[in-house]
Amino acid sequence: MYGDLANKLILEAKRTQQLNHNSNQLPMYHEDLVRKVLREVTQLKNTTDFLKEQQQLPSDSAIQNDKVLKCQYFVTLLCMERNKRCLLAYQKLRSDVLKSLAWGSNDGPLMSATVDTNGLSHMEQEYLKEYSGLITELKGGEWTDIDLSGSLTPPSDVFIDVRVLKDAGEIQTEYGVFNLIKDSQFFVRQSDVERLIQQGYLQKI
């Protein structure tokens, strides 16, 4: 039945949305399913063109045939448009996840190397590579002193207490050097350790 394949794509998109993306991994791209939906869209487009032509032909029962053809045309058109929306939703969700992974990495431009690309399509791999390159250029521009990959939410406190969840070595800040050993605690400026908190090395107390 028309629309069943597109519905499977939406179910895959919902499953992707519910996954924990901290694993730097996306589910396998369903290229075969996408191709089948595209093929179905083409078939529906051909059907709508045919029905549109039929409506313009003379008929003995013109009024009755006109209503039937219009109904068939309308339903077929709706099926085609629905398939398109499902395809776009599936693609957009995956691209949004790739963007969040790229910005969520420690160094942005290294994301294409650290993300598990086994489940990505060739086009998604190219997209991730080029998007990460844009982040590199942006961070390497005249605003290099600003952490563009940091949180957009302003901190409620400038200094915070943090607990070390796993060893992370030494970090040097404007206020001194801190040796991040597991289970140790520090009172530090939030902007200095925000990336370590996002990566799971530190926990805000």
N, C-alpha and C positions, 0 to 999 in steps of 0.2 A: 504494500500500500504506500502511496506517495506520502512522504513526511516521516516515515518510520526511521530511515537512515539518518535524517537530520536530527531526529529526536535522540538517537544514540550519541550523536556529537554533543548535544546539550547535557546529557547525563555524564559524559566524559568531562565536560567543562565544569560541572558541579563537583565532580570527584576531585578534579585538580584544585578547585577553589578551597576544598576542605582539607587538603594536605598541608603538612607543615613544610613551608618553603625554606626553613633554615637549613635543610639538608642540601641546598644548592642543586636541586634536581627537579626536573619536570617529568611527568609521565610520558610514555612513548607517544610520539606524534602519529595519529592515525591517518597516514597518507592514503592508504587504500580506501578507507571510509570517506575521506574528503573527495577523492576522485569519483567515487560512486555517486555522492551527492551532487557534484558538479555535472556528472553525466545525466543525472535525473533532472537537473535544472535545464539542461539543453533540450531534453525530451519535452519537458513542459513548455519551454519556449516555442518549440516547433508546433506543439499542439495548439497553443494560443494563437499562433499565426494562422494555422489552418482554420480554426473556428472563426477567426475574424474575417477570413476570406469567405467562409460559408455564409456568414450573415449578409453578405453583399450580393449573393446569388438570388435570382428570382425563384419562387417556389409556389406550388398550388395552395399550400396551407401556410402562407407567409406569416400570419400572425402567430400561430401556434409554434412553428419552427423557430421564429425569431425569439420567443420567450425561452425555449429549450436551449438554443445555441448561446443566448446571453447568459443563462444560468451556468452552462458548461464552461463558457469562457471565463466567467467570474470566479468559479471554484478553482479552475486550473491556474488562473493568474494568482489567486491567493496562495495556493500550494507552492508555486514558484517563488513568490516573494518571501514566504515563510522559510523556505530552504535557504534563501540568500541571507536572511537575518540570522539563522542558526549558524551558518558558516562564518559570518562576520563576528558573531558573539564568541565562537570557539577560537578564532584567530586572535581577536582582541584580548581575550582573557590570557592566553599564552604569552602574547607580547607584553602585556602589563606585568606578568610575573617575571619575565626576563628583565624588564626595566627595573623592577624592585630589587631583583637579585644584583643587578649591576650597581645600583646606588647603595645597596646594603653591604657591599664588600668593603674590605679594609682600605683598598687602594683604588677602587673603581675600575681603572683600566686593566687590572689583572683578572677581572671577573671572567673573561672569556676563557682563561686558562684554568680557573678554579671551579667553574660550574661543570657538573657532569653533563656533557653534551651528547651522551649516547642516545637519549630519547628525543633529541631535537632533529627537526628536518634540516636539510641543507640550507634552505632559506632562513630558518631561525638561527642557525649557526652564523650565517653571514650578518644577520641583523644584530646579533649580540656582539659580534666583533666590531662592526661599524659603530654601534651605539657606545660601546666601551671606549672606542677611539675618540668619539665626541666628548666623552667625560674627561679623557686625558687632556684634550685641547682646552677644555673649559677650565680645568683645575690648573693647567699650566699657563694660563693667561695672566692678565694684569691683576686678578683678584686671588693670587696664590696664597695670601695670608688668611683667606677665609675658607673654612672647611665646608665646601659646597655639598659634601655627602652627609653632613650631620643632620640632626633632627631640625625640622622647621618650627617646632614648638619651643618657645623661650623657656629656660629653666626657672623654676620657682625659687631655687636657692643657688647662689654662686658657688658655695662650698658644700660638699656633702660627705657623709660617712659611707665608706664602701668596704665590703668584705671580699677577699680574693677567693674565687671558687676553684681556680687551677693556676698553676705556676705560669707566669708570663714574663719572667726576667725583670730587667730594670727599665724604668721609664724616667726620662729627665724632663722636668717641668721648670717653669719660671721660679717655683718655690722650693726646688730641691730635687734630689734623686730618690726614687722609691723602688724598693726591691719587692716585687710582687710574688710573694710566697703563699701557697695555699693556706687558707684559714686566717691569714693576717688581716688586720684592719687599718685603714688610713682615713685621714680627713684631708680631702683634696678638692681642687677646683673641678667642677663638673665637666667643663669644656675640655679639660686635659684627659679625661678618662671615658668620655662618652662613647667612643668607638669600642673600647674594651668592654664596656657594659653591654653594648649591642652584640658583641661577639661571644658573650657568655663567660668572659674571664673574671669579671667583677660583678658584684651585686650591690645595688644601692640599699643601704640599711634604713 
